[in-house]
């Protein structure tokens, strides 16, 4: 989401910043680990897990090896109709009932993430000194945040997203062409983002200086992003562009899937930081419901020069760190203090519903420094160009019109923000946010007997496929042993402010404790049959049963879970499996 206003002469600088630092032949080492040690960067599409520090070893790479050979368009399905295509084109990737980036970094909870050591200084800088540096005198007294919507509503440097279906015989195709080094130096990028590709007949890029758009093909799951787009050619059906990027999503679930947690384009980019900024825009339906269930992208007038914060892959920042040590970095994430009561602040300060939703989202999921604009921070909303031919509900829908025009964007309390460390790559590491707490009234005290780590997805950190399902496991020390949190890529039922919704996500499955002696567990109730209360929750433990065998215990926690009954979901109290331990002596 690119610029709030045209960057005037600075557009040339932004274009240069998108140029890869290394040629295509640098796509070599480290593919198994997802880290290219030669370039000091992290590959996209590998669901990178950081060291124990939580800080990535480097930014994302501009280019990631892709030998998949996946088809760039789907085979035609003659059974699909024009009505099917019309439904697809109305299908918004930002709709809360089927958000494409569900289960990615965009829905990661940041409440328990660490804060940067200079967090307070950054908050002070962005709340006053940063906008004052760039604002014209006539705007400086009052403007602190802009708004990008498009189609004649507010500014227009957000990114339209067009949903297409390459398998539908009624889908229109156009020819995509680029002669730019940022594209032609990368053969697979050329294969995936140029040539004959699906696009609506009425599509057009954003009206600002970046002239960007993205497409999501529901038949292949491919997300494509384009920058510097113009329509022309002798046929009038060619799209010429300066830069592009792509990743492979899951066409079955119509999500980014489990392989695109960081939303980074495999190769190339359509914006400075190189992730799918379009998927962190605020959807129209989210504004209608007053609830935003993902990270919020914000463009900034400037940020640190030469500093790239993972998951970003590049920067065009112009602020010298020596002169502006409190400036944020491209890709850096911000939130609010853990004890900050957003709803109380909203009531006390008369905050409008849309800004209230933005603040709740920033506290829960964070905001990200997504790109540069002209002179002030800016929010980015779903662009009406992607909603249909000649459609603009921001103008015609009374609820959306009232909420976007009633948005008091300057009410966002920048001075209260807290900032995550540069390069923070915590991935499902926020235990306080993500999984039930495991009681430890008396943690193991005797030395554990070291044994080889058991095999299987429950005990080994990282990503795996087992039983045809995707798994992610992370492990952490627990007294004298280790415990591992296992998550499965699955559907979950959640209650929102407006009802129930089913979505794909990384869902907590269970905790597993690495084998230790019985003596090391002492009187811990997780290691003996019985019931107990911890943290105000009811627990029960079963040991030596048919499921665990003689040398193990499993524990259940009493939880409220959604159950489908009489045509709707409702919460009911159930015993839910939480963890298993094994004894080795």
C-alpha positions as CSV (number, residue, x, y, z in Angstrom):
1,X,0.0,0.0,0.0
2,X,2.1,2.2,-1.1
3,X,2.0,5.9,-1.0
4,X,-0.5,8.2,0.7
5,X,0.1,10.7,-2.1
6,X,2.4,10.6,-5.2
7,X,5.9,10.8,-4.0
8,X,6.8,13.5,-6.5
9,X,10.5,13.2,-7.3
10,X,10.9,10.5,-4.6
11,X,9.1,7.9,-6.8
12,X,12.4,7.3,-8.6
13,X,14.1,6.5,-5.3
14,X,11.4,4.0,-4.5
15,X,11.7,2.3,-7.9
16,X,15.4,2.0,-7.4
17,X,14.9,0.4,-4.0
18,X,13.0,-2.5,-5.5
19,X,16.0,-3.5,-7.6
20,X,17.5,-6.8,-6.4
21,X,21.0,-6.4,-4.8
22,X,22.1,-9.7,-6.4
23,X,21.5,-11.3,-9.7
24,X,19.3,-14.4,-10.2
25,X,22.3,-16.8,-10.1
26,X,22.7,-16.1,-6.4
27,X,19.7,-18.4,-5.7
28,X,21.9,-21.2,-4.4
29,X,22.7,-22.2,-0.8
30,X,20.7,-23.1,2.2
31,X,17.5,-24.3,0.7
32,X,17.0,-27.1,3.1
33,X,17.1,-24.8,6.1
34,X,15.3,-21.9,4.5
35,X,18.3,-19.6,5.1
36,X,20.7,-18.5,2.5
37,X,23.9,-18.0,4.5
38,X,25.8,-16.6,1.5
39,X,23.3,-13.7,1.2
40,X,22.5,-13.5,4.9
41,X,18.7,-13.7,4.2
42,X,15.8,-16.0,4.9
43,X,13.9,-17.7,2.0
44,X,10.2,-17.2,1.6
45,X,7.8,-20.1,1.6
46,X,9.7,-22.1,4.2
47,X,7.8,-21.0,7.3
48,X,11.0,-19.8,8.9
49,X,11.3,-20.4,12.7
50,X,13.9,-18.1,14.4
51,X,16.6,-19.0,16.9
52,X,15.6,-19.0,20.6
53,X,16.2,-15.2,20.7
54,X,13.2,-14.8,18.5
55,X,15.2,-12.5,16.2
56,X,15.5,-13.6,12.5
57,X,19.1,-14.1,11.2
58,X,18.3,-11.6,8.5
59,X,15.6,-10.1,6.2
60,X,13.7,-12.1,3.7
61,X,15.6,-12.8,0.4
62,X,14.5,-10.9,-2.7
63,X,14.5,-14.2,-4.6
64,X,13.8,-17.7,-3.4
65,X,14.6,-20.9,-5.4
66,X,11.4,-22.3,-7.0
67,X,11.8,-25.5,-8.9
68,X,8.2,-26.5,-8.2
69,X,7.1,-26.4,-11.8
70,X,3.5,-25.7,-10.7
71,X,1.1,-24.7,-13.4
72,X,0.7,-21.0,-13.6
73,X,-2.9,-21.4,-14.7
74,X,-5.5,-24.2,-14.1
75,X,-7.0,-26.5,-16.7
76,X,-10.3,-25.3,-18.0
77,X,-13.4,-26.7,-16.3
78,X,-16.2,-26.6,-18.9
79,X,-18.8,-27.1,-16.2
80,X,-18.2,-23.7,-14.7
81,X,-20.6,-20.9,-15.6
82,X,-20.6,-17.1,-16.0
83,X,-22.6,-17.0,-12.8
84,X,-19.8,-18.9,-11.1
85,X,-17.2,-16.4,-12.3
86,X,-19.4,-13.5,-11.1
87,X,-19.5,-15.0,-7.7
88,X,-15.7,-15.4,-7.6
89,X,-15.2,-11.8,-8.7
90,X,-17.4,-10.7,-5.8
91,X,-15.4,-12.9,-3.4
92,X,-13.2,-10.7,-1.3
93,X,-9.9,-12.1,0.1
94,X,-10.3,-9.6,3.0
95,X,-13.8,-10.8,4.0
96,X,-13.7,-12.0,7.7
97,X,-15.6,-15.1,6.9
98,X,-13.0,-16.4,4.5
99,X,-9.8,-14.3,5.1
100,X,-7.1,-15.5,2.7
101,X,-4.3,-14.7,5.3
102,X,-5.9,-16.6,8.1
103,X,-3.3,-18.6,10.1
104,X,-0.4,-16.4,8.9
105,X,1.7,-13.7,10.6
106,X,-1.3,-11.4,9.9
107,X,-3.3,-13.3,12.6
108,X,-0.4,-13.9,15.0
109,X,-1.2,-12.6,18.5
110,X,1.5,-10.2,19.7
111,X,0.4,-9.5,23.3
112,X,3.2,-11.5,24.9
113,X,5.9,-10.7,22.3
114,X,9.0,-8.9,23.6
115,X,9.4,-5.1,23.2
116,X,12.3,-3.3,21.7
117,X,14.7,-1.6,24.2
118,X,14.0,1.7,22.6
119,X,10.2,1.2,22.3
120,X,9.3,4.3,24.2
121,X,11.7,6.4,22.2
122,X,10.1,5.2,18.9
123,X,6.6,5.9,20.2
124,X,7.6,9.5,21.0
125,X,9.3,10.0,17.7
126,X,6.4,8.7,15.5
127,X,3.9,10.6,17.5
128,X,5.4,14.0,16.9
129,X,8.9,14.5,15.4
130,X,8.4,12.2,12.4
131,X,5.2,13.8,11.0
132,X,6.5,17.3,11.8
133,X,9.5,16.6,9.7
134,X,7.5,16.0,6.6
135,X,4.1,17.8,7.0
136,X,3.5,21.1,5.2
137,X,3.0,24.0,7.7
138,X,-0.7,24.2,6.9
139,X,-1.2,20.6,8.0
140,X,1.3,20.2,10.8
141,X,-1.0,21.5,13.6
142,X,-3.6,18.8,13.2
143,X,-2.8,16.0,10.7
144,X,-1.2,12.8,12.1
145,X,-2.7,10.0,10.0
146,X,-4.1,9.7,6.5
147,X,-6.5,7.3,4.9
148,X,-6.3,5.4,1.7
149,X,-9.6,4.1,0.2
150,X,-9.7,5.0,-3.5
151,X,-12.4,5.5,-6.0
152,X,-12.9,9.1,-5.0
153,X,-13.0,8.4,-1.3
154,X,-10.0,9.8,0.7
155,X,-6.6,9.1,-0.9
156,X,-6.0,6.3,-3.3
157,X,-2.6,4.6,-2.8
158,X,-3.9,1.3,-1.5
159,X,-3.9,-1.8,-3.6
160,X,-6.9,-3.3,-5.5
161,X,-7.2,-7.1,-5.2
162,X,-8.9,-8.9,-8.1
163,X,-10.2,-12.4,-7.5
164,X,-10.0,-14.6,-10.6
165,X,-10.6,-18.2,-11.7
166,X,-8.2,-19.4,-14.5
167,X,-10.3,-22.6,-14.7
168,X,-13.5,-20.9,-15.7
169,X,-14.1,-20.8,-19.5
170,X,-15.7,-17.3,-19.0
171,X,-12.7,-15.8,-17.4
172,X,-11.0,-13.0,-19.3
173,X,-7.3,-13.2,-19.9
174,X,-4.7,-10.5,-20.8
175,X,-1.0,-10.5,-21.7
176,X,1.3,-9.3,-19.0
177,X,4.7,-7.9,-20.1
178,X,7.8,-6.6,-18.4
179,X,11.2,-5.6,-19.6
180,X,12.4,-4.5,-16.1
181,X,15.5,-6.2,-14.6
182,X,13.5,-6.8,-11.4
183,X,11.5,-9.3,-13.4
184,X,13.5,-10.5,-16.4
185,X,16.5,-11.5,-14.3
186,X,14.4,-14.2,-12.6
187,X,13.2,-16.9,-14.9
188,X,10.5,-18.4,-12.6
189,X,9.2,-14.9,-11.9
190,X,8.8,-14.4,-15.6
191,X,7.0,-17.7,-16.0
192,X,4.5,-17.0,-13.2
193,X,3.8,-13.3,-13.6
194,X,4.1,-12.6,-17.4
195,X,2.3,-14.0,-20.4
196,X,-1.4,-14.8,-20.7
197,X,-3.0,-14.6,-17.3
198,X,-6.5,-14.1,-15.8
199,X,-7.7,-10.5,-15.0
200,X,-11.2,-8.9,-15.1
201,X,-12.0,-6.8,-18.1
202,X,-12.7,-3.8,-15.9
203,X,-9.5,-4.1,-13.8
204,X,-7.3,-1.1,-13.3
205,X,-4.4,-0.3,-11.0
206,X,-4.4,2.1,-8.1
207,X,-4.5,5.8,-9.1
208,X,-1.5,6.9,-7.1
209,X,2.1,7.0,-8.1
210,X,2.7,3.2,-7.6
211,X,-0.1,2.1,-10.0
212,X,-0.3,-1.3,-8.2
213,X,-2.8,-4.2,-8.0
214,X,-2.8,-7.9,-7.0
215,X,-4.7,-10.9,-8.3
216,X,-5.7,-14.1,-6.4
217,X,-6.5,-17.1,-8.6
218,X,-8.9,-19.4,-6.7
219,X,-8.1,-22.2,-9.2
220,X,-4.4,-22.3,-8.5
221,X,-4.1,-20.5,-5.2
222,X,-1.4,-18.2,-6.8
223,X,-1.3,-14.6,-5.4
224,X,0.4,-12.2,-7.8
225,X,1.3,-8.6,-7.0
226,X,2.2,-5.9,-9.6
227,X,3.8,-2.5,-9.4
228,X,4.1,0.3,-11.9
229,X,1.3,-1.1,-14.1
230,X,-0.1,0.5,-17.3
231,X,-2.5,-0.9,-19.9
232,X,-1.7,-0.7,-23.6
233,X,-0.1,-2.6,-26.4
234,X,-1.3,-2.8,-30.0
235,X,-4.2,-5.1,-28.9
236,X,-5.2,-2.8,-26.0
237,X,-5.1,-6.0,-23.9
238,X,-1.6,-5.9,-22.5
239,X,-0.5,-5.0,-19.0
240,X,3.0,-3.6,-18.8
241,X,4.6,-3.5,-15.4
242,X,7.8,-2.6,-13.6
243,X,7.9,-5.2,-10.8
244,X,6.0,-8.2,-9.6
245,X,6.0,-11.0,-7.0
246,X,4.1,-14.2,-6.3
247,X,3.4,-17.0,-3.9
248,X,1.5,-20.3,-4.0
249,X,-1.6,-20.5,-1.7
250,X,-4.0,-23.4,-1.2
251,X,-6.8,-23.4,-3.8
252,X,-8.8,-26.0,-1.7
253,X,-9.2,-23.7,1.3
254,X,-8.7,-20.5,-0.6
255,X,-6.1,-19.4,2.0
256,X,-2.4,-18.6,1.9
257,X,-2.0,-22.1,3.4
258,X,0.5,-23.4,5.8
259,X,3.5,-22.6,3.6
260,X,3.2,-18.9,3.5
261,X,3.1,-17.9,7.2
262,X,5.2,-14.7,6.6
263,X,3.2,-13.7,3.4
264,X,6.4,-13.0,1.5
265,X,6.5,-13.1,-2.2
266,X,8.8,-16.1,-3.2
267,X,10.6,-13.9,-5.7
268,X,10.2,-10.2,-6.5
269,X,8.0,-7.7,-4.9
270,X,5.2,-5.2,-5.6
271,X,6.0,-3.0,-2.6
272,X,9.1,-2.0,-0.7
273,X,9.0,-4.6,2.1
274,X,8.1,-7.5,-0.2
275,X,5.2,-9.1,1.6
276,X,1.5,-9.1,0.6
277,X,0.6,-5.7,2.0
278,X,-2.7,-6.0,0.2
279,X,-3.8,-8.7,2.6
280,X,-3.2,-6.5,5.7
281,X,-5.5,-3.8,4.3
282,X,-8.8,-3.3,6.2
283,X,-11.7,-5.0,4.5
284,X,-15.1,-3.3,3.8
285,X,-17.0,-6.0,5.7
286,X,-14.7,-5.6,8.7
287,X,-15.6,-1.9,8.8
288,X,-19.3,-2.8,8.6
289,X,-19.0,-5.3,11.5
290,X,-16.7,-3.1,13.5
291,X,-14.1,-5.8,14.0
292,X,-10.7,-6.3,12.3
293,X,-9.3,-9.8,12.8
294,X,-5.7,-9.3,11.5
295,X,-2.6,-7.2,11.5
296,X,-3.0,-3.7,10.2
297,X,-0.6,-2.2,7.7
298,X,0.4,1.4,8.0
299,X,2.5,3.5,5.5
300,X,5.0,6.0,7.0
301,X,6.5,9.2,5.7
302,X,10.0,7.6,6.3
303,X,11.9,5.1,8.4
304,X,15.5,4.0,9.1
305,X,17.9,3.9,6.2
306,X,19.7,0.6,5.7
307,X,17.7,-1.3,8.4
308,X,15.4,-4.1,7.3
309,X,13.1,-5.7,9.9
310,X,12.1,-9.3,9.1
311,X,9.7,-10.2,7.5
312,X,10.6,-7.3,5.1
313,X,13.1,-8.1,2.3
314,X,14.2,-4.5,1.5
315,X,13.9,-0.9,2.5
316,X,13.8,2.6,0.9
317,X,14.2,4.3,4.2
318,X,16.0,7.7,4.3
319,X,16.5,8.4,8.0
320,X,20.1,8.1,9.0
321,X,20.3,6.0,12.2
322,X,23.0,8.3,13.6
323,X,20.7,11.3,13.4
324,X,17.4,9.5,14.0
325,X,18.1,6.6,16.3
326,X,14.5,6.4,17.4
327,X,13.1,6.0,13.9
328,X,11.3,2.7,13.2
329,X,12.4,0.2,10.5
330,X,10.7,-1.1,7.4
331,X,8.8,-4.2,8.5
332,X,8.8,-3.4,12.2
333,X,5.7,-4.2,14.2
334,X,4.0,-2.1,16.8
335,X,1.2,-2.7,19.3
336,X,-0.2,-1.3,22.6
337,X,0.9,-2.0,26.2
338,X,-0.3,-5.3,27.6
339,X,-2.4,-3.6,30.2
340,X,-3.9,-1.0,27.9
341,X,-7.7,-1.1,28.0
342,X,-8.7,-0.2,24.5
343,X,-12.4,-0.1,25.2
344,X,-12.0,2.2,28.2
345,X,-9.9,4.5,26.1
346,X,-12.5,4.5,23.3
347,X,-15.3,5.4,25.8
348,X,-13.3,8.1,27.5
349,X,-12.2,9.8,24.3
350,X,-15.3,9.4,22.1
351,X,-13.5,7.3,19.5
352,X,-15.6,6.3,16.4
353,X,-16.3,2.7,15.7
354,X,-13.8,2.3,12.9
355,X,-10.9,3.7,14.8
356,X,-11.9,1.6,17.8
357,X,-11.7,-1.5,15.6
358,X,-8.3,-0.4,14.3
359,X,-7.0,0.1,17.9
360,X,-8.3,-3.3,19.0
361,X,-6.6,-5.0,16.0
362,X,-3.3,-3.2,16.7
363,X,-3.3,-4.4,20.3
364,X,-4.2,-8.0,19.4
365,X,-2.4,-8.5,16.1
366,X,-0.1,-5.5,15.8
367,X,0.5,-2.9,13.0
368,X,3.3,-3.1,10.6
369,X,5.5,-0.4,8.9
370,X,4.5,-1.4,5.4
371,X,5.8,1.2,3.0
372,X,6.6,4.9,2.5
373,X,4.2,7.7,1.6
374,X,4.4,11.5,1.3
375,X,4.3,13.0,4.7
376,X,2.2,11.2,7.3
377,X,1.3,7.8,8.6
378,X,-1.7,6.3,6.7
379,X,-4.2,3.5,7.1
380,X,-5.1,1.4,4.1
381,X,-8.6,0.0,3.4
382,X,-10.0,-2.4,0.8
383,X,-9.9,-0.7,-2.6
384,X,-13.3,-0.5,-4.4
385,X,-11.7,-1.3,-7.8
386,X,-11.4,-4.9,-6.7
387,X,-15.1,-5.1,-5.6
388,X,-16.6,-5.2,-9.1
389,X,-17.1,-3.2,-12.3
390,X,-18.2,0.3,-11.3
391,X,-18.9,-0.8,-7.8
392,X,-18.0,1.5,-4.8
393,X,-19.8,0.6,-1.6
394,X,-17.7,3.2,0.3
395,X,-19.9,5.7,-1.5
396,X,-23.2,3.8,-2.0
397,X,-23.5,1.7,1.1
398,X,-24.9,4.0,3.9
399,X,-23.2,2.1,6.7
400,X,-19.8,2.0,5.0
401,X,-20.0,5.6,3.8
402,X,-20.9,6.9,7.3
403,X,-18.1,4.9,9.0
404,X,-15.3,5.8,6.5
405,X,-16.4,9.5,6.5
406,X,-16.8,9.5,10.2
407,X,-13.3,8.0,10.8
408,X,-11.3,10.2,13.1
409,X,-7.9,9.0,12.0
410,X,-6.0,11.6,14.0
411,X,-7.3,10.0,17.2
412,X,-4.9,7.1,17.0
413,X,-2.7,7.4,20.1
414,X,0.8,7.0,18.6
415,X,2.4,8.1,21.8
416,X,1.0,5.0,23.6
417,X,2.3,2.5,21.1
418,X,4.9,-0.2,22.0
419,X,7.3,-1.6,19.4
420,X,8.6,-5.1,18.9
421,X,12.3,-5.6,18.3
422,X,13.7,-5.2,14.8
423,X,13.7,-8.6,13.2
424,X,11.3,-10.2,15.6
425,X,10.2,-13.4,14.1
426,X,8.2,-15.1,16.9
427,X,6.1,-17.7,15.2
428,X,3.4,-19.1,17.4
429,X,5.7,-18.5,20.3
430,X,3.3,-16.4,22.4
431,X,2.3,-19.2,24.8
432,X,0.2,-16.9,26.9
433,X,-1.9,-16.0,23.9
434,X,-1.9,-19.2,21.9
435,X,-2.4,-22.2,24.1
436,X,-3.9,-23.3,27.4
437,X,-1.5,-22.8,30.3
438,X,-0.1,-26.0,31.8
439,X,-0.1,-26.0,35.6
440,X,3.1,-26.5,37.5
441,X,2.3,-26.4,41.2
442,X,5.5,-28.4,41.8
443,X,7.7,-28.6,38.8
444,X,10.1,-31.5,38.4
445,X,13.1,-31.1,40.7
446,X,15.3,-34.2,40.4
447,X,17.7,-34.4,37.5
448,X,16.1,-36.0,34.5
449,X,17.6,-38.9,32.7
450,X,18.6,-37.8,29.2
451,X,17.3,-39.9,26.4
452,X,17.2,-39.6,22.6
453,X,14.4,-37.3,21.6
454,X,11.3,-39.4,20.6
455,X,10.3,-39.4,17.0
456,X,7.0,-37.9,15.6
457,X,5.4,-34.5,15.3
458,X,4.7,-34.1,19.0
459,X,8.3,-34.0,20.1
460,X,10.3,-32.4,17.2
461,X,10.3,-28.7,16.6
462,X,9.5,-27.3,13.1
463,X,7.1,-28.2,10.3
464,X,6.0,-31.7,9.3
465,X,3.4,-33.6,7.4
466,X,1.9,-36.6,9.2
467,X,-1.2,-38.5,8.2
468,X,-1.7,-36.1,5.3
469,X,-2.0,-33.1,7.7
470,X,0.3,-30.1,8.2
471,X,1.8,-29.7,11.7
472,X,3.9,-27.1,13.4
473,X,5.7,-27.9,16.7
474,X,7.7,-25.6,19.0
475,X,9.6,-26.7,22.1
476,X,10.8,-24.9,25.3
477,X,12.6,-25.8,28.5
478,X,10.4,-26.9,31.4
479,X,12.3,-27.4,34.6
480,X,14.6,-30.3,34.0
481,X,12.8,-31.5,30.9
482,X,11.3,-30.0,27.7
483,X,7.7,-29.5,26.6
484,X,6.6,-29.2,23.0
485,X,3.5,-27.4,21.7
486,X,1.9,-29.1,18.6
487,X,-0.4,-27.2,16.3
488,X,-2.3,-28.6,13.3
489,X,-3.5,-26.8,10.2
490,X,-7.2,-27.2,10.5
491,X,-10.6,-25.5,10.6
492,X,-11.7,-23.9,13.8
493,X,-15.0,-22.3,14.9
494,X,-14.8,-18.9,16.4
495,X,-17.3,-16.4,17.8
496,X,-17.0,-12.8,16.5
497,X,-19.0,-9.7,17.4
498,X,-21.5,-10.6,14.7
499,X,-21.9,-14.4,15.0
500,X,-20.0,-17.6,14.4
501,X,-17.4,-18.2,11.7
502,X,-15.4,-21.2,10.5
503,X,-11.8,-20.5,9.4
504,X,-8.5,-22.3,8.6
505,X,-5.8,-21.7,11.1
506,X,-2.9,-23.2,13.1
507,X,-5.0,-24.8,15.9
508,X,-3.4,-25.9,19.2
509,X,-3.5,-29.7,19.4
510,X,-1.6,-30.7,22.6
511,X,1.5,-30.4,24.7
512,X,4.0,-33.3,25.0
513,X,6.6,-33.5,27.7
514,X,9.9,-35.2,26.8
515,X,10.5,-38.4,28.8
516,X,11.8,-37.9,32.3
517,X,12.0,-40.1,35.5
518,X,9.0,-40.4,37.7
519,X,11.0,-39.1,40.6
520,X,11.8,-35.9,38.7
521,X,8.1,-35.0,38.6
522,X,7.8,-35.2,42.4
523,X,4.2,-34.3,43.5
524,X,3.2,-32.6,40.2
525,X,-0.5,-33.4,39.6
526,X,0.2,-33.9,35.9
527,X,2.1,-37.1,36.9
528,X,-0.5,-38.9,39.0
529,X,-4.1,-39.9,38.5
530,X,-6.6,-37.5,40.0
531,X,-8.3,-34.1,39.8
532,X,-7.0,-30.7,40.8
533,X,-7.5,-27.0,40.3
534,X,-4.9,-24.7,38.9
535,X,-5.2,-21.1,37.7
536,X,-8.9,-21.2,38.4
537,X,-9.4,-24.1,35.9
538,X,-10.4,-27.7,36.6
539,X,-8.0,-30.5,35.6
540,X,-8.0,-34.3,35.6
541,X,-5.0,-36.6,35.0
542,X,-5.1,-40.3,34.0
543,X,-2.0,-42.4,34.3
544,X,-1.2,-45.9,33.2
545,X,-4.4,-46.2,31.2
546,X,-5.0,-48.1,27.9
547,X,-4.1,-44.9,25.9
548,X,-0.8,-44.0,27.7
549,X,0.4,-47.4,28.7
550,X,2.2,-48.1,32.0
551,X,4.8,-45.3,31.5
552,X,2.7,-42.2,30.8
553,X,0.0,-39.8,31.9
554,X,-2.4,-37.6,30.0
555,X,-4.2,-34.5,31.4
556,X,-7.5,-32.9,30.4
557,X,-8.7,-29.3,31.2
558,X,-12.3,-28.2,31.6
559,X,-13.0,-25.8,28.8
560,X,-15.8,-24.0,27.0
561,X,-15.8,-25.1,23.4
562,X,-18.2,-24.4,20.5
563,X,-20.6,-27.3,19.8
564,X,-23.0,-27.4,16.9
565,X,-26.5,-28.1,18.2
566,X,-30.0,-27.4,16.9
567,X,-28.8,-25.6,13.8
568,X,-26.3,-23.3,15.5
569,X,-23.1,-23.2,17.6
570,X,-23.1,-22.6,21.3
571,X,-20.5,-22.9,24.0
572,X,-20.6,-26.0,26.2
573,X,-18.2,-27.2,29.0
574,X,-16.2,-30.2,28.0
575,X,-13.1,-32.0,29.1
576,X,-10.4,-31.2,26.5
577,X,-7.2,-33.2,26.0
578,X,-4.3,-30.9,26.9
579,X,-1.0,-32.7,27.4
580,X,0.8,-36.0,27.7
581,X,4.0,-37.0,29.7
582,X,6.2,-40.0,29.4
583,X,8.4,-41.7,32.1
584,X,11.7,-43.2,31.3
585,X,12.6,-44.6,34.7
